[in-house]
Amino acid sequence: MFRNVSILRCTAYNINVVSFRNINKQSSGEYCMQLVKKTDYEHFLTNLFLPDNVRKHAFAIRAFSAEIAGVRDNISDRTIGQMRMQFWKDSIENIYKEKPPQHPVALELYSMINKHPVSKLLLLRIIEAREQFLSDRPFASLEEVESYGEKAFSSVYLILLEIMKNDNGHIKHAATALGKCEGLITLLRGTPFNASKRRVYLPTNLLMERNLSSQNVIRDGHENAELREVFEIIAHRAEEHLHSCRLRNKFLEKEHKKVLLPSVSADCYLESLSKVECNVFDPKLSVRNSMLPCYLWLSKFRGKY
């Protein structure tokens, strides 16, 4: 038994470390940028608009988030998933002890904290937010989804603000609201894929109020009218947080507004969702928005987000 556990532990750690050895002559910074481009294209675009002194670190944080978010979909054994999460927890601890593992993302995070006093707690919260998916447990309520969004997404923005040495209360509030909005949108966007894997994370209280079960989502999600009510409620809550985020616009400096540019892509998704009557299964929603770079540039030019 102990031998099997040891094998699993070594497997989980080696999978994370060996990737660095397989990168030909790619630098750790290039690795992070390409990982974000491949797995999180919208945030890849918004990172490009950040100030020069922040951009490299933003890719490191987003790459870290992508590594954590991808654990559930890259494992079939929960124990392996737990081991990978532990690898990253240990990596964060070792980074702050100046002993980073030889993994490109860890090396970039190490470079970041050597230059900026970034909170370790915020990095650990990103891991914590994703751990619940290893058990495939659905969210109990919208409030639980918002808590997930705050940990998984708001933490990223708060780290960027620490790097920029900004402690403005208005932008912190806006960043928190945007993170909650992104958490809700991620739940909606991920529903078709997760349903295809027989996984449902939609809030159980919203489903139970309409006598719906996870099987309704998996089998007839495209056609179920009551299920669309659930999607509409979640989308409306996301819009409320997006509105709260944008209310702070007049209190923020132009450079700091660039951190909140992901609100533009959030707005685009919610608008597209509205056009298909909140049917998250509509194939139009899976098509990449070719106009997004233009919208982002215009928002930056106008000093908005």
Secondary structure as GFF3:
##gff-version 3
##sequence-region A 1 305
A	DSSP	alpha_helix	2	21	.	.	.	ID=ss1
A	DSSP	alpha_helix	28	39	.	.	.	ID=ss2
A	DSSP	alpha_helix	41	48	.	.	.	ID=ss3
A	DSSP	alpha_helix	52	69	.	.	.	ID=ss4
A	DSSP	three_ten_helix	72	74	.	.	.	ID=ss5
A	DSSP	alpha_helix	78	96	.	.	.	ID=ss6
A	DSSP	alpha_helix	104	115	.	.	.	ID=ss7
A	DSSP	alpha_helix	120	131	.	.	.	ID=ss8
A	DSSP	three_ten_helix	132	135	.	.	.	ID=ss9
A	DSSP	alpha_helix	142	149	.	.	.	ID=ss10
A	DSSP	pi_helix	150	154	.	.	.	ID=ss11
A	DSSP	alpha_helix	155	163	.	.	.	ID=ss12
A	DSSP	alpha_helix	169	196	.	.	.	ID=ss13
A	DSSP	alpha_helix	204	209	.	.	.	ID=ss14
A	DSSP	alpha_helix	214	220	.	.	.	ID=ss15
A	DSSP	alpha_helix	225	246	.	.	.	ID=ss16
A	DSSP	three_ten_helix	249	251	.	.	.	ID=ss17
A	DSSP	alpha_helix	254	257	.	.	.	ID=ss18
A	DSSP	three_ten_helix	258	260	.	.	.	ID=ss19
A	DSSP	alpha_helix	262	275	.	.	.	ID=ss20
A	DSSP	three_ten_helix	283	286	.	.	.	ID=ss21
A	DSSP	alpha_helix	292	302	.	.	.	ID=ss22
###
